[in-house]
């Protein structure tokens, strides 16, 4: 008997449409991963370069186009040139972006982000914030009032995204950023209702979800990104958090960032099967579950769906091919480009000089002869 806990009776293909409990239907099973690109203005206002990068992916056939991590507070900024969603000054640019994505028939989603202790002090001008004080990063602990304000600011950012015309938002709870910091028993050593057992450490995440559901339209699409390992997270606890997310049915999709969708868990007690399988076997009713991590070829994407995912999220593959979905539709066995690639190649794929400079920091991605 299949362990695939989904609403579909037959195995979907990458080109099949996908509906959610709320919001619009995706025309296929390809989502653009939220990718750091350092292309927008220092104040968080959308740049023409970031507009071009994202709408080019929508034009290339992605069923859902997601922004980079967009910070919900000025002190949550994680990298230079980061798109902002913390102020009304961002709405005009976001509206232009939402319109551009919609014009290409793609679903539009803003990823809501706060870097927490991973905000560089030199970038934000003061000590970063964290659930508990962190000596290694120099982060100070959030006060109780600041935690409540952080929840409110995540919710306000979702409302702002909706006002700008986006179809939905995703809460970034992965990669050791602030939501993941609250989930981590190593990082979060609070003694109030936001610390202690896993229920308390997840309280902020669920409060954000509740706030968005209360203040946004009932049809507003809402997702959560989680990474179940690293940064002090415990896989067993993350499975429990995921169960609750799926059982509550307040989100429309869960986005699992796994680094490699076919790897085994790092924790010995969970080894012997793929990390992904611990989540795809969970009952999820109509909530959609997708995966990201080292999906580089058509065969990788097909294998991920066959293993129980509802959709795949492409990062590096989408940088190399803005039209990966359209290429797949034309030839399901097309061979993607291999790295390193030239700066000229990346410019032709819609990356600005700032984005290419950022990618040059990824070992072996940009040809050294051109760097």
C-alpha positions as CSV (number, residue, x, y, z in Angstrom):
1,X,0.0,0.0,0.0
2,X,1.3,3.5,-0.9
3,X,2.2,5.8,2.0
4,X,1.6,8.8,-0.1
5,X,-0.9,10.9,1.9
6,X,-2.5,13.1,-0.7
7,X,-5.9,13.9,-2.0
8,X,-5.1,12.7,-5.5
9,X,-6.1,9.2,-6.6
10,X,-3.4,9.0,-9.3
11,X,0.2,10.1,-9.4
12,X,0.4,13.6,-10.8
13,X,2.9,14.7,-13.4
14,X,4.9,17.8,-13.3
15,X,2.7,19.4,-16.0
16,X,-0.6,18.7,-14.2
17,X,-2.4,21.7,-12.6
18,X,-2.5,21.9,-8.8
19,X,-5.1,23.4,-6.6
20,X,-4.9,24.5,-3.0
21,X,-7.5,24.7,-0.3
22,X,-7.5,28.5,-0.9
23,X,-6.3,30.8,-3.7
24,X,-5.7,30.2,-7.4
25,X,-4.7,27.0,-9.1
26,X,-1.1,26.5,-10.3
27,X,-0.9,25.6,-14.0
28,X,1.9,23.0,-13.3
29,X,4.0,21.6,-10.4
30,X,7.0,23.9,-10.7
31,X,7.6,26.6,-8.1
32,X,10.4,29.1,-8.2
33,X,12.4,28.9,-4.9
34,X,12.8,32.1,-2.9
35,X,16.3,33.0,-3.8
36,X,18.6,35.6,-2.3
37,X,19.7,37.9,-5.1
38,X,20.8,41.3,-3.6
39,X,19.2,43.2,-6.4
40,X,16.8,45.6,-4.7
41,X,17.4,49.0,-3.1
42,X,18.9,49.5,0.3
43,X,15.6,50.7,1.7
44,X,13.9,47.5,0.5
45,X,12.1,49.0,-2.4
46,X,11.8,46.7,-5.4
47,X,14.3,47.5,-8.2
48,X,13.8,47.1,-11.9
49,X,16.5,44.3,-11.8
50,X,14.6,42.2,-9.3
51,X,11.4,42.8,-11.2
52,X,13.0,41.6,-14.4
53,X,14.6,38.5,-12.7
54,X,11.3,37.3,-11.2
55,X,8.9,38.1,-14.1
56,X,11.3,36.4,-16.4
57,X,10.8,33.2,-14.4
58,X,7.0,33.6,-14.5
59,X,7.3,34.0,-18.3
60,X,9.5,30.9,-18.4
61,X,6.5,28.8,-17.2
62,X,6.8,28.5,-13.4
63,X,3.4,27.8,-12.0
64,X,4.2,29.8,-8.9
65,X,6.8,32.6,-8.6
66,X,8.0,33.4,-5.1
67,X,10.0,36.4,-4.1
68,X,13.3,36.3,-2.3
69,X,13.0,36.4,1.5
70,X,11.4,39.8,2.1
71,X,12.1,41.2,5.6
72,X,9.2,42.2,7.8
73,X,11.3,44.5,10.1
74,X,14.2,46.8,9.4
75,X,16.2,44.9,12.1
76,X,15.4,41.6,10.3
77,X,17.4,42.4,7.2
78,X,19.6,39.4,6.3
79,X,21.6,40.5,3.2
80,X,22.3,43.7,1.2
81,X,19.8,44.6,-1.5
82,X,17.1,42.6,0.2
83,X,13.5,43.2,-0.8
84,X,11.4,44.7,2.0
85,X,7.8,44.3,3.0
86,X,7.9,46.1,6.3
87,X,6.6,49.5,5.2
88,X,3.9,51.0,3.0
89,X,6.7,52.5,0.9
90,X,7.2,49.0,-0.5
91,X,3.6,48.6,-1.7
92,X,3.9,50.3,-5.1
93,X,6.9,48.1,-6.1
94,X,5.3,45.0,-4.8
95,X,2.1,45.8,-6.8
96,X,4.2,46.2,-10.0
97,X,5.8,42.9,-9.3
98,X,2.5,41.1,-8.5
99,X,1.0,42.5,-11.7
100,X,4.0,41.4,-13.7
101,X,3.9,37.8,-12.4
102,X,0.1,37.6,-12.9
103,X,0.5,38.8,-16.5
104,X,2.5,35.7,-17.3
105,X,-0.1,33.3,-15.7
106,X,1.9,32.5,-12.6
107,X,0.7,32.5,-9.0
108,X,2.5,35.2,-6.9
109,X,3.8,34.7,-3.4
110,X,5.9,36.9,-1.1
111,X,8.2,35.1,1.3
112,X,8.0,36.7,4.8
113,X,11.3,36.7,6.5
114,X,13.3,37.9,9.5
115,X,16.9,36.9,9.9
116,X,17.0,37.2,13.7
117,X,20.5,36.5,15.0
118,X,21.7,36.0,11.4
119,X,21.2,39.7,10.6
120,X,24.7,41.2,10.2
121,X,25.2,43.9,12.8
122,X,27.1,46.0,10.2
123,X,24.0,45.8,7.9
124,X,21.4,46.8,10.5
125,X,23.5,49.2,12.6
126,X,23.0,47.4,15.9
127,X,23.0,44.1,17.6
128,X,20.8,41.5,15.9
129,X,17.7,40.0,17.6
130,X,17.3,36.4,18.8
131,X,14.9,34.5,21.0
132,X,17.7,34.3,23.6
133,X,21.0,36.2,23.9
134,X,23.7,34.6,21.6
135,X,27.3,35.2,22.4
136,X,28.6,33.9,19.0
137,X,26.6,36.5,17.0
138,X,26.4,39.2,19.6
139,X,22.6,38.9,19.4
140,X,20.4,40.2,22.2
141,X,17.3,38.5,23.4
142,X,13.9,39.8,22.3
143,X,11.8,41.1,25.1
144,X,8.3,39.7,25.5
145,X,6.8,42.8,24.0
146,X,9.2,42.6,21.1
147,X,8.1,39.0,20.4
148,X,4.5,40.1,20.2
149,X,5.5,43.0,17.9
150,X,7.4,40.6,15.7
151,X,4.3,38.5,15.4
152,X,2.3,41.6,14.5
153,X,4.8,42.6,11.9
154,X,4.8,39.3,10.1
155,X,1.0,39.6,10.0
156,X,1.2,43.2,8.8
157,X,3.6,42.2,6.0
158,X,1.1,39.6,4.8
159,X,-1.7,42.2,4.8
160,X,0.6,44.5,2.9
161,X,1.4,41.8,0.3
162,X,-2.3,41.1,-0.2
163,X,-2.9,44.9,-0.6
164,X,-0.3,44.9,-3.3
165,X,-2.1,42.2,-5.2
166,X,-0.1,39.1,-4.3
167,X,-2.0,35.8,-4.3
168,X,-0.4,34.7,-1.1
169,X,2.5,34.6,1.4
170,X,5.0,32.1,2.8
171,X,6.3,32.3,6.3
172,X,10.0,31.6,6.3
173,X,10.5,29.1,9.1
174,X,13.7,27.5,7.7
175,X,17.5,27.9,7.5
176,X,18.1,29.1,11.0
177,X,16.3,32.4,10.6
178,X,14.1,33.8,13.4
179,X,11.2,31.4,13.3
180,X,13.6,28.5,13.1
181,X,15.5,30.0,16.0
182,X,12.4,29.9,18.1
183,X,11.9,26.3,17.1
184,X,15.4,25.3,18.1
185,X,15.9,24.1,21.7
186,X,19.6,25.0,21.5
187,X,19.0,28.6,20.4
188,X,15.7,29.3,22.2
189,X,16.3,29.2,26.0
190,X,13.4,31.4,26.9
191,X,11.4,30.8,30.1
192,X,8.2,32.5,29.0
193,X,5.4,31.0,26.9
194,X,7.6,31.2,23.8
195,X,10.3,28.9,25.2
196,X,10.6,25.5,26.9
197,X,8.8,22.6,25.3
198,X,8.2,22.3,21.5
199,X,4.6,23.5,21.8
200,X,5.9,26.8,23.4
201,X,8.7,27.2,20.9
202,X,6.3,26.8,18.0
203,X,3.9,29.3,19.6
204,X,5.1,32.2,17.6
205,X,4.8,30.4,14.2
206,X,1.2,29.4,14.9
207,X,0.4,32.9,16.2
208,X,1.6,34.3,12.9
209,X,-0.6,31.9,11.0
210,X,-3.6,32.7,13.1
211,X,-3.0,36.4,12.7
212,X,-2.8,36.2,8.9
213,X,-5.9,34.1,8.7
214,X,-7.8,36.6,10.8
215,X,-6.6,39.7,8.9
216,X,-6.3,38.6,5.3
217,X,-9.0,37.5,2.9
218,X,-10.3,33.9,3.5
219,X,-9.0,33.0,0.0
220,X,-5.4,34.3,0.6
221,X,-2.9,31.6,-0.1
222,X,-0.6,30.8,2.9
223,X,2.4,28.5,3.1
224,X,5.2,27.7,5.6
225,X,8.8,26.8,4.8
226,X,10.5,24.5,7.2
227,X,13.9,22.8,7.3
228,X,13.8,19.9,9.7
229,X,17.5,19.7,10.4
230,X,20.5,21.8,11.3
231,X,20.6,25.0,13.5
232,X,19.8,22.9,16.6
233,X,16.5,21.5,15.3
234,X,15.4,18.0,16.3
235,X,13.8,15.9,13.6
236,X,11.3,14.3,15.9
237,X,10.1,17.7,17.1
238,X,9.9,19.0,13.5
239,X,7.7,16.1,12.5
240,X,5.4,16.9,15.4
241,X,5.2,20.6,14.3
242,X,4.5,19.5,10.8
243,X,1.7,17.1,11.9
244,X,0.0,20.0,13.7
245,X,0.4,22.3,10.7
246,X,-1.2,19.7,8.5
247,X,-3.9,18.8,10.9
248,X,-4.9,22.4,11.6
249,X,-5.6,23.0,7.9
250,X,-4.9,26.7,8.3
251,X,-2.1,26.7,5.7
252,X,-2.4,25.8,2.1
253,X,1.1,24.4,1.4
254,X,4.2,23.2,3.3
255,X,7.5,23.9,1.7
256,X,10.3,21.6,2.9
257,X,13.8,22.8,2.3
258,X,15.9,19.6,2.6
259,X,19.3,20.6,1.0
260,X,19.0,17.2,-0.8
261,X,15.5,15.8,-1.3
262,X,16.9,12.2,-1.5
263,X,19.3,12.3,1.5
264,X,18.8,10.3,4.7
265,X,18.3,12.2,8.0
266,X,21.4,13.2,10.0
267,X,20.1,11.8,13.2
268,X,21.0,8.2,13.5
269,X,17.6,7.2,15.0
270,X,15.8,8.2,11.8
271,X,18.2,6.8,9.3
272,X,17.5,4.0,6.9
273,X,15.0,5.9,4.8
274,X,14.9,9.4,3.1
275,X,14.4,12.5,5.2
276,X,11.6,13.4,2.8
277,X,9.7,10.2,3.5
278,X,9.2,11.1,7.2
279,X,7.0,14.0,5.9
280,X,5.3,12.7,2.8
281,X,3.8,9.8,4.8
282,X,1.9,12.2,7.1
283,X,-1.8,12.7,6.4
284,X,-2.3,16.1,4.8
285,X,-5.8,16.1,3.4
286,X,-5.9,19.0,0.9
287,X,-2.8,20.8,2.2
288,X,0.0,20.6,-0.4
289,X,3.5,19.4,0.4
290,X,6.5,20.3,-1.8
291,X,10.2,19.9,-1.6
292,X,13.4,21.7,-2.4
293,X,17.0,20.6,-2.4
294,X,19.3,19.6,-5.2
295,X,16.6,19.1,-7.8
296,X,18.7,19.9,-10.9
297,X,17.3,17.8,-13.7
298,X,13.9,16.7,-15.1
299,X,14.6,13.2,-13.8
300,X,15.2,14.6,-10.3
301,X,11.9,16.5,-10.4
302,X,10.0,13.5,-11.6
303,X,11.6,11.3,-8.9
304,X,10.6,13.8,-6.2
305,X,6.9,13.6,-7.3
306,X,7.1,9.8,-7.5
307,X,8.4,9.8,-3.9
308,X,5.3,11.6,-2.6
309,X,5.7,15.3,-3.1
310,X,2.9,17.4,-4.6
311,X,5.3,19.9,-6.3
312,X,8.9,20.7,-6.6
313,X,10.7,24.0,-5.9
314,X,13.7,24.9,-8.1
315,X,16.5,27.2,-7.1
316,X,19.8,26.6,-8.9
317,X,18.1,25.0,-11.8
318,X,15.9,28.1,-12.2
319,X,18.9,30.4,-12.1
320,X,20.5,28.4,-14.9
321,X,17.2,28.2,-16.9
322,X,14.6,30.8,-16.5
323,X,12.3,28.7,-18.7
324,X,13.0,25.3,-17.1
325,X,9.2,24.4,-17.0
326,X,8.7,25.5,-20.6
327,X,11.8,23.5,-21.7
328,X,10.4,20.5,-19.8
329,X,7.1,20.8,-21.5
330,X,8.8,20.8,-24.9
331,X,11.2,18.0,-24.0
332,X,10.9,16.1,-20.7
333,X,14.5,14.8,-21.2
334,X,16.2,18.1,-21.9
335,X,19.7,18.3,-20.4
336,X,20.3,21.4,-18.1
337,X,23.4,23.4,-18.3
338,X,26.3,22.5,-16.0
339,X,28.3,24.9,-13.9
340,X,30.5,26.8,-14.0
341,X,28.8,29.2,-16.4
342,X,30.0,32.6,-17.6
343,X,28.8,36.0,-16.4
344,X,27.4,36.5,-19.9
345,X,25.4,33.3,-19.6
346,X,23.9,34.5,-16.3
347,X,23.2,38.0,-17.6
348,X,21.2,36.4,-20.5
349,X,19.2,34.5,-17.9
350,X,18.1,37.8,-16.3
351,X,20.7,38.2,-13.5
352,X,22.0,41.7,-12.8
353,X,25.7,42.4,-12.0
354,X,24.9,42.4,-8.3
355,X,23.2,39.0,-8.4
356,X,26.0,37.6,-10.5
357,X,28.5,38.9,-8.0
358,X,26.6,37.1,-5.3
359,X,26.5,33.9,-7.2
360,X,30.3,34.2,-7.7
361,X,30.5,33.5,-4.0
362,X,29.1,30.0,-4.6
363,X,32.0,27.8,-5.2
364,X,32.3,26.7,-8.8
365,X,29.2,28.5,-10.1
366,X,30.6,31.4,-12.1
367,X,33.6,30.8,-14.4
368,X,36.7,32.2,-12.7
369,X,38.1,33.4,-16.0
370,X,35.1,35.8,-16.2
371,X,34.9,36.6,-12.5
